[in-house]
């Protein structure tokens, strides 16, 4: 198991329902550079988010890594735009 450090979270990017459908227009593609991911692990210093929470983030801020053939994605806590709450 990987435990993120220094205000980082390990996230699993969730697929967008509309991803891959329709025609990609260059002007509109840049407008949808956000994503939703599930928190898989986080640094000990992060207190207001927990494993299993879903967060909204800017896709350009992801740090991609490949460890033992597995793609993992790190996100800095300050790059989280919001937390998805199901009420």
Residue pairs with C-beta under 8 A, 6 or more apart in sequence:
1 41
2 10
2 41
2 67
2 72
3 41
3 43
3 44
4 10
4 41
4 42
4 43
4 74
5 43
6 43
7 43
7 45
7 46
7 76
7 77
7 78
8 42
8 43
8 63
8 74
8 75
8 76
8 77
9 39
9 40
9 41
9 42
9 43
9 46
9 49
9 55
9 74
9 75
9 76
9 77
9 80
10 39
10 40
10 41
10 42
10 72
10 73
10 74
11 37
11 38
11 39
11 40
11 55
11 57
11 62
11 73
11 74
11 75
12 37
12 38
12 40
12 73
13 35
13 36
13 37
13 62
13 73
14 35
14 36
14 37
14 38
14 54
16 35
16 36
33 58
33 59
33 60
34 56
34 57
34 58
34 59
34 81
35 56
35 57
35 59
36 54
36 55
36 56
36 57
36 84
37 54
37 55
37 57
37 73
37 75
38 52
38 53
38 54
39 49
39 50
39 51
39 52
39 53
39 54
39 55
40 51
41 51
42 49
42 50
42 51
42 77
43 77
46 77
49 55
49 77
49 80
49 83
53 83
53 84
54 83
54 84
55 75
55 80
55 81
55 82
55 83
55 84
56 80
56 81
56 82
56 83
56 84
57 75
57 79
57 80
57 81
58 79
58 81
61 75
61 76
61 79
62 73
62 74
62 75
63 73
63 74
63 75
63 76
64 71
64 72
64 73
65 71
65 72
65 73
65 74
66 72
